[in-house]
Amino acid sequence: MSVTLSATLAANEDIARRRRAGERVLNLAFGEAGLPVHPALRDELVAASDRNGYGPVAGASGLRAAAADYWNRRGLITDPEMVVSGPGSKSLLYGLLLAIGGDIVLTKPSWVSYAAQADLVGARPLLVAPPPGEGGVPDPERITSTVLHARAQGRIVRSVLVTLPDNPTGRLATPQTICRLVEVARELDLMIISDEIYRDLLHDPAPHYISPADLAPERTVITTGLSKSLALGGWRIGVARLPDGAHQLRSRLLAVASEIWSAPAAPVQEAATYAFTEPPELVERVTRSRRLHGLVARAVHDRFVEAGASVPMPQGGFYLYPDLSHLRLGGSAEIARVLLDEHGLGVLPGHAFGDDPAAARVRVAVSLLYGDTTEQRLAALTSPDPLCLPWIAESLDHLATGLKELSMARPEPVRERRQALVPTPAHS
């Protein structure tokens, strides 16, 4: 087992070091929501700050009831007893891998921690690309052959993990793909783990959203949290919705939780309980956040397109996944290195997400472009045209300039260079 520091966290720390050293670097590498805490949530946290007991492993009853109602409002009738909370959905995903066991099917590319967590628990991920133009869900037509081949070799494959909408591509799988995924999961008896932490950040106009739990509630676990929709990454709180009747899975997950995190922080649970009730002021905050993420992501998309990159239009969250192979500068690691070292643009190489290292694809996060101070970020949230705010406009100009310089510096094709080295024959 060889697990290194998470690529996203490592890149963020490297960029911070460079900035402290005086370098001008645009941080497009870290997937933090980049927005301030809503005052109402801060008040809830302070009011509960004297709660210092461990509490139930599954989480406080009030939090589990509020999370159940959150899903009820989205058409998924949920028993609070089948909700488990943890210190972030990342911890819950790790616990689920341990509780379910076996190998797991992942999308290629997919979030950096999925494969790393599988490695930590001794599982071997099966990487399957999504259908063309989509992201977050392995191509159902290729899942069957991949799983059957692995099982023929003696491997035990028990689950498939999907992300709706996706990190790193920012794309959302179509309803047709979800329907076929569910059929395949039933045929192969696979548990579906659906990471839906970006669900409430679909851009406008929002594409049609279907969760696997809508179609296969008996075999779908949903995880979510507040780190993206309400920018509470540092508070570390998440919830998982287990299938009705999955009592053995619940028992195993709670056993894992009891030995790793005991219980989520009690004051944060109280604030999260309030958040999952979705009071009007927080609904408004999420709506404004969704709009801002979409506007800036589309603006960044346009800069990459102008530079000749191939990049699908993002549909949710704050990510893009451009392909810069037209520059002929090498694979994803080389592209990321050149962007950072020579143009002050920090991105993540696609191979960190399980993509082919030779492919010139990188993950771009736009959510740290909203400002360096609380005042700037609030202004970005409330501005009728955040792209015109000086600090956002300057960041977009920095990006456009760096991409233009990168394009101008690209080497000529190998064949053309070889032809230039062939001496012109003398006329007789």
Beta strands, then each sheet from edge to edge (+ up, - down):
strand 1: 26-27
strand 2: 83-86
strand 3: 103-107
strand 4: 125-128
strand 5: 157-163
strand 6: 191-195
strand 7: 220-225
strand 8: 238-241
strand 9: 319-320
strand 10: 345-346
strand 11: 348-349
strand 12: 362-365
sheet 1: 1+ 10+
sheet 2: 2+ 8- 7+ 6+ 5+ 3+ 4+
sheet 3: 9+ 12- 11+
end
